[in-house]
Amino acid sequence: MIKRIAETGNQKSKVKDIITAVKTVARIADEKKADYIKILDMRSRLIITDYFIIISAKNTRLTRRIEEEICIHLKNNNRYPINVSGLAEGNWILVDYDDFVIHIFTDEFREYYRLVKFMHRHFLQFEVLSKIS
């Protein structure tokens, strides 16, 4: 298990900013008619990122639109992805913001890959946060 050192005031502020951004991503996905939204708190399990946000929508047009709206909003708040992949196909778009990673699937691809089920199997304990808290 990964143990974290006690957070300083600056770190607490950063964590709050990350959580705000993650909730904003979920809110935007909901507004853009995503069918499925899950926020996975991976802080106690992974070093590479704190949160996974799993989103799915009916078709590739919607997955691309959700990605576009999220990136525009976060860019307006001075957050930029370090990598975006899968945008051309649109079935599984991965947007890496370092502190959180967004997976935007078509419903068909989410069902096929079952990423949340995989996480349960291999990471046993992680917190699934509500869609929008």
HUSUL-V490815 format. One line per field, one symbol per residue. phi: phi as a letter, one per 30 degrees, with the letter a starting at -180 (. if undefined). psi: psi as a letter, one per 30 degrees, with the letter a starting at -180 (. if undefined). burial: 1 if it has 9 or more other C-alpha atoms within 8 Angstrom, else 0. Layout:
phi: ???
psi: ???
burial: ???
This chain:
phi: .dccdeddedddddddddddddddedddeddciddbbbccdcedcbcdacbcccbbbdbdddddddedddddddddcicbddabbidddidbccbccidbbccccdeddddddhdddededcchcaccddebc
psi: kkkkkkkleeeeeeeeeeeeeeeeeeeeeeeghkfkkkkjjgefflfflekkjkkllelfeeeeeeeeeeeeeeefghkkkfkklgeeefejkkjjgdflkkjjlleeeeeefheeeeeeefgeklkjllej.
burial: 0000000000010000010011101111110101101111111111001111111111110111111011100110000010010110011111111111111111101100000000110000010010100
